Amino acid sequence: MTVTLDPSTLADIDADARQAGLNRSEFVERALRREHYRRLLEQVRAPEPMEHRDEQRLRDLLVWQQNPS
């Protein structure tokens, strides 16, 4: 893939990458991945409120998972 960037933007990216201990390619890949996940999270709807009975069942299951004996 080829991307054209303004030289000042590229210099900023290089400085940020060095500060993070990464090379340019690693830094850009991580930034793109974070943006991808950020956009996915924006699309997620909040969960519907749960009835107390169902919420308690889930809590009981989590307790059981910690000590199934």
GUKEMI-787378 format. One record per residue: x, y, z of N, C-alpha, C, CB in turn; residue in three letters. Coordinates in nm, 2 decimals. Glycine has a CB too. Layout:
REM residues N
NODE       nu       nv       nw      cau      cav      caw       cu       cv       cw      cbu      cbv      cbw    aa
NODE        X        Y        Z        X        Y        Z        X        Y        Z        X        Y        Z   ALA
...
END
This chain:
REM residues 69
NODE       nu       nv       nw      cau      cav      caw       cu       cv       cw      cbu      cbv      cbw    aa
NODE     0.08    -0.12     0.00     0.00     0.00     0.00     0.09     0.12     0.00    -0.10     0.00     0.12   MET
NODE     0.05     0.22    -0.07     0.13     0.35    -0.08     0.04     0.46    -0.03     0.17     0.38    -0.22   THR
NODE     0.10     0.54     0.06     0.03     0.65     0.12     0.12     0.77     0.11    -0.01     0.63     0.27   VAL
NODE     0.06     0.89     0.07     0.13     1.01     0.06     0.10     1.10     0.18     0.10     1.08    -0.08   THR
NODE     0.20     1.14     0.25     0.18     1.22     0.37     0.26     1.35     0.35     0.22     1.15     0.49   LEU
NODE     0.21     1.45     0.41     0.28     1.58     0.42     0.41     1.56     0.50     0.19     1.69     0.49   ASP
NODE     0.52     1.62     0.46     0.65     1.60     0.53     0.64     1.63     0.67     0.76     1.68     0.46   PRO
NODE     0.57     1.73     0.71     0.56     1.77     0.85     0.49     1.66     0.93     0.50     1.91     0.87   SER
NODE     0.38     1.60     0.87     0.31     1.50     0.94     0.40     1.37     0.95     0.18     1.46     0.85   THR
NODE     0.47     1.34     0.85     0.57     1.23     0.86     0.67     1.25     0.97     0.63     1.21     0.72   LEU
NODE     0.72     1.37     0.98     0.82     1.40     1.08     0.75     1.38     1.22     0.87     1.55     1.07   ALA
NODE     0.63     1.43     1.24     0.56     1.41     1.37     0.54     1.26     1.40     0.42     1.48     1.36   ASP
NODE     0.50     1.18     1.29     0.48     1.04     1.31     0.62     0.97     1.35     0.43     0.97     1.18   ILE
NODE     0.72     1.01     1.28     0.86     0.95     1.32     0.90     0.98     1.46     0.96     1.00     1.22   ASP
NODE     0.87     1.11     1.50     0.91     1.14     1.64     0.82     1.07     1.74     0.88     1.30     1.66   ALA
NODE     0.69     1.05     1.71     0.60     0.98     1.80     0.65     0.83     1.81     0.46     0.99     1.76   ASP
NODE     0.68     0.77     1.69     0.73     0.63     1.69     0.85     0.61     1.77     0.75     0.59     1.54   ALA
NODE     0.95     0.70     1.75     1.07     0.69     1.83     1.04     0.70     1.98     1.17     0.80     1.79   ARG
NODE     0.96     0.79     2.02     0.92     0.80     2.16     0.86     0.68     2.21     0.83     0.93     2.18   GLN
NODE     0.78     0.61     2.13     0.71     0.49     2.17     0.80     0.36     2.16     0.59     0.47     2.09   ALA
NODE     0.92     0.38     2.10     1.02     0.27     2.08     0.98     0.18     1.97     1.02     0.19     2.21   GLY
NODE     0.91     0.24     1.87     0.87     0.16     1.75     0.93     0.22     1.63     0.71     0.16     1.74   LEU
NODE     0.93     0.14     1.52     0.96     0.20     1.39     0.83     0.26     1.33     1.03     0.09     1.29   ASN
NODE     0.85     0.33     1.22     0.74     0.40     1.16     0.63     0.31     1.12     0.79     0.48     1.04   ARG
NODE     0.66     0.20     1.06     0.56     0.10     1.01     0.48     0.04     1.13     0.63    -0.01     0.94   SER
NODE     0.55     0.00     1.24     0.48    -0.05     1.36     0.39     0.06     1.42     0.58    -0.10     1.46   GLU
NODE     0.44     0.18     1.43     0.36     0.29     1.49     0.23     0.31     1.40     0.44     0.41     1.50   PHE
NODE     0.24     0.32     1.27     0.13     0.35     1.19     0.03     0.23     1.19     0.17     0.37     1.04   VAL
NODE     0.08     0.11     1.19    -0.01    -0.01     1.20    -0.09    -0.01     1.33     0.07    -0.14     1.19   GLU
NODE    -0.02     0.02     1.44    -0.09     0.03     1.57    -0.20     0.14     1.57     0.01     0.05     1.68   ARG
NODE    -0.16     0.25     1.51    -0.26     0.37     1.51    -0.38     0.33     1.43    -0.19     0.49     1.45   ALA
NODE    -0.36     0.27     1.32    -0.47     0.23     1.23    -0.56     0.12     1.30    -0.42     0.17     1.10   LEU
NODE    -0.49     0.03     1.37    -0.57    -0.07     1.44    -0.65    -0.01     1.56    -0.47    -0.18     1.50   ARG
NODE    -0.59     0.09     1.63    -0.67     0.16     1.74    -0.79     0.23     1.68    -0.58     0.25     1.81   ARG
NODE    -0.77     0.30     1.57    -0.88     0.37     1.50    -0.99     0.27     1.46    -0.83     0.45     1.38   GLU
NODE    -0.95     0.16     1.41    -1.05     0.06     1.36    -1.13     0.01     1.48    -0.98    -0.06     1.30   HIS
NODE    -1.07    -0.02     1.59    -1.14    -0.06     1.71    -1.22     0.05     1.77    -1.05    -0.12     1.81   TYR
NODE    -1.17     0.17     1.77    -1.25     0.29     1.82    -1.38     0.30     1.74    -1.16     0.42     1.81   ARG
NODE    -1.37     0.29     1.61    -1.49     0.30     1.53    -1.59     0.19     1.55    -1.45     0.31     1.38   ARG
NODE    -1.54     0.07     1.58    -1.63    -0.05     1.61    -1.70    -0.02     1.74    -1.55    -0.18     1.62   LEU
NODE    -1.62     0.03     1.84    -1.69     0.05     1.97    -1.79     0.16     1.96    -1.58     0.09     2.07   LEU
NODE    -1.78     0.26     1.87    -1.88     0.36     1.86    -2.01     0.30     1.81    -1.83     0.47     1.76   GLU
NODE    -2.01     0.19     1.74    -2.13     0.13     1.68    -2.20     0.04     1.78    -2.09     0.05     1.56   GLN
NODE    -2.14     0.01     1.89    -2.20    -0.08     1.99    -2.31    -0.01     2.07    -2.09    -0.14     2.09   VAL
NODE    -2.42    -0.08     2.08    -2.53    -0.03     2.16    -2.51    -0.07     2.30    -2.67    -0.08     2.11   ARG
NODE    -2.56     0.01     2.39    -2.56    -0.02     2.53    -2.65    -0.14     2.56    -2.60     0.10     2.62   ALA
NODE    -2.61    -0.22     2.65    -2.70    -0.34     2.68    -2.83    -0.30     2.74    -2.62    -0.44     2.78   PRO
NODE    -2.93    -0.38     2.72    -3.06    -0.35     2.78    -3.05    -0.38     2.93    -3.17    -0.44     2.71   GLU
NODE    -3.13    -0.30     3.00    -3.13    -0.33     3.15    -3.18    -0.47     3.18    -3.22    -0.23     3.22   PRO
NODE    -3.12    -0.54     3.27    -3.15    -0.67     3.31    -3.24    -0.68     3.43    -3.02    -0.75     3.33   MET
NODE    -3.33    -0.78     3.43    -3.41    -0.80     3.55    -3.32    -0.84     3.67    -3.52    -0.90     3.53   GLU
NODE    -3.35    -0.80     3.79    -3.27    -0.84     3.90    -3.25    -0.99     3.91    -3.34    -0.79     4.03   HIS
NODE    -3.35    -1.07     3.89    -3.34    -1.21     3.90    -3.23    -1.26     3.80    -3.48    -1.28     3.86   ARG
NODE    -3.23    -1.22     3.68    -3.13    -1.26     3.58    -2.99    -1.21     3.61    -3.17    -1.21     3.44   ASP
NODE    -2.98    -1.09     3.66    -2.86    -1.04     3.71    -2.80    -1.12     3.82    -2.87    -0.89     3.75   GLU
NODE    -2.88    -1.16     3.91    -2.84    -1.24     4.03    -2.79    -1.38     3.98    -2.95    -1.26     4.13   GLN
NODE    -2.86    -1.44     3.88    -2.82    -1.57     3.83    -2.68    -1.56     3.77    -2.92    -1.61     3.72   ARG
NODE    -2.65    -1.45     3.69    -2.52    -1.43     3.64    -2.41    -1.42     3.75    -2.52    -1.31     3.54   LEU
NODE    -2.45    -1.34     3.85    -2.35    -1.32     3.96    -2.32    -1.46     4.03    -2.41    -1.22     4.06   ARG
NODE    -2.43    -1.54     4.05    -2.41    -1.67     4.11    -2.32    -1.76     4.02    -2.55    -1.73     4.13   ASP
NODE    -2.34    -1.75     3.89    -2.26    -1.83     3.80    -2.11    -1.79     3.81    -2.31    -1.82     3.66   LEU
NODE    -2.09    -1.66     3.81    -1.95    -1.61     3.82    -1.88    -1.66     3.95    -1.95    -1.46     3.81   LEU
NODE    -1.96    -1.66     4.06    -1.91    -1.71     4.19    -1.88    -1.86     4.18    -2.01    -1.68     4.30   VAL
NODE    -1.97    -1.93     4.12    -1.95    -2.08     4.10    -1.83    -2.10     4.01    -2.07    -2.14     4.04   TRP
NODE    -1.80    -2.03     3.91    -1.69    -2.05     3.82    -1.56    -2.03     3.90    -1.69    -1.95     3.70   GLN
NODE    -1.55    -1.94     4.00    -1.43    -1.92     4.07    -1.41    -2.04     4.17    -1.44    -1.80     4.16   GLN
NODE    -1.51    -2.11     4.21    -1.50    -2.23     4.30    -1.61    -2.33     4.27    -1.50    -2.18     4.45   ASN
NODE    -1.59    -2.41     4.16    -1.70    -2.50     4.12    -1.72    -2.62     4.21    -1.67    -2.55     3.98   PRO
NODE    -1.64    -2.64     4.31    -1.66    -2.76     4.39    -1.78    -2.75     4.49    -1.54    -2.78     4.48   SER
END
